[in-house]
């Protein structure tokens, strides 16, 4: 099953999206946007940047958990991953975003 984007309204009324793998696991979460078109543009930014290895920034949280962010050409963060317990799991998450991020399937729940 192919991955997809889920566009939705957050609890505070803003717009956001999740990139989900074919198994419905969330693999990337966007920031919150005040208008829907900005969230839709965020999806386009993921689609355009997800296959470029140099756009991934691997990080460690204050509690030593690993995660990554996907950045646009201008360095702005487009999306964040979940927290991972190992570098291998994080690299698998990046690989999943690279594969699923180019999808054009968008489930608009906003």
Legacy VTK file of the C-alpha trace (Angstrom):
# vtk DataFile Version 3.0
C-alpha trace
ASCII
DATASET POLYDATA
POINTS 110 float
0.000 0.000 0.000
1.255 3.471 -0.867
1.903 6.225 1.610
-0.286 9.311 1.834
-0.633 12.723 3.405
-3.308 13.406 5.974
-4.246 17.090 6.035
-6.190 18.106 9.112
-7.069 20.828 11.588
-5.266 20.701 14.917
-7.016 21.145 18.249
-6.165 24.862 18.214
-7.834 25.378 14.807
-4.639 25.555 12.784
-3.780 23.321 9.836
-1.151 20.598 9.706
-0.337 17.384 7.911
1.162 14.009 8.626
2.956 11.878 6.079
1.902 8.293 6.664
3.468 5.117 5.364
1.408 2.419 3.687
0.905 0.754 7.086
-0.723 4.002 8.398
2.267 4.813 10.651
3.052 8.529 10.872
6.574 9.096 9.560
6.687 12.902 9.352
4.654 15.644 11.045
4.445 19.236 9.866
4.425 22.431 11.816
1.080 24.176 12.317
-0.126 26.714 9.786
-2.733 29.430 10.221
-4.178 28.920 6.724
-4.897 25.754 4.776
-3.007 26.795 1.631
0.196 27.062 3.678
-0.215 23.464 4.853
-0.843 22.406 1.251
2.342 24.218 0.231
4.142 22.365 3.026
3.057 19.075 1.448
4.472 20.255 -1.883
7.725 21.151 -0.143
8.005 17.622 1.281
7.264 16.144 -2.144
10.013 18.313 -3.676
12.670 17.784 -0.987
12.148 14.293 0.447
14.442 12.463 -1.978
17.386 14.805 -1.371
19.668 13.341 1.323
21.164 16.753 2.131
17.758 18.012 3.321
17.736 15.654 6.341
19.133 16.862 9.640
19.699 14.085 12.169
19.280 15.269 15.753
19.236 14.158 19.360
16.637 15.374 21.853
17.443 16.636 25.342
16.503 13.153 26.604
18.992 11.559 24.153
16.361 10.214 21.759
17.109 10.385 18.057
14.925 12.119 15.493
15.269 13.917 12.185
13.904 16.996 10.498
13.360 17.567 6.798
14.381 21.033 5.612
13.535 23.043 2.527
16.162 24.648 0.286
16.006 27.810 2.422
16.783 25.816 5.600
13.261 26.045 7.042
11.998 22.906 8.750
9.180 21.286 6.772
8.540 18.337 9.071
9.774 16.347 12.079
9.931 12.644 12.733
8.940 10.716 15.791
11.580 9.833 18.395
13.669 6.737 17.723
15.517 4.442 20.093
18.354 3.650 17.670
20.227 5.168 14.742
19.133 2.232 12.572
15.462 2.886 13.315
15.940 6.581 12.518
17.646 5.771 9.199
14.758 3.439 8.371
12.389 6.343 9.068
14.330 8.589 6.678
14.256 5.864 4.025
10.482 5.599 4.467
10.019 9.359 4.009
12.156 9.212 0.859
9.930 6.460 -0.569
6.526 7.698 0.617
7.060 11.464 0.479
6.626 11.749 -3.278
3.066 10.431 -3.128
0.310 12.626 -4.488
-2.361 10.985 -2.344
-3.773 13.539 0.095
-6.595 12.719 2.492
-8.088 16.115 3.226
-9.727 16.025 6.648
-9.370 19.757 7.284
LINES 1 111
110 0 1 2 3 4 5 6 7 8 9 10 11 12 13 14 15 16 17 18 19 20 21 22 23 24 25 26 27 28 29 30 31 32 33 34 35 36 37 38 39 40 41 42 43 44 45 46 47 48 49 50 51 52 53 54 55 56 57 58 59 60 61 62 63 64 65 66 67 68 69 70 71 72 73 74 75 76 77 78 79 80 81 82 83 84 85 86 87 88 89 90 91 92 93 94 95 96 97 98 99 100 101 102 103 104 105 106 107 108 109
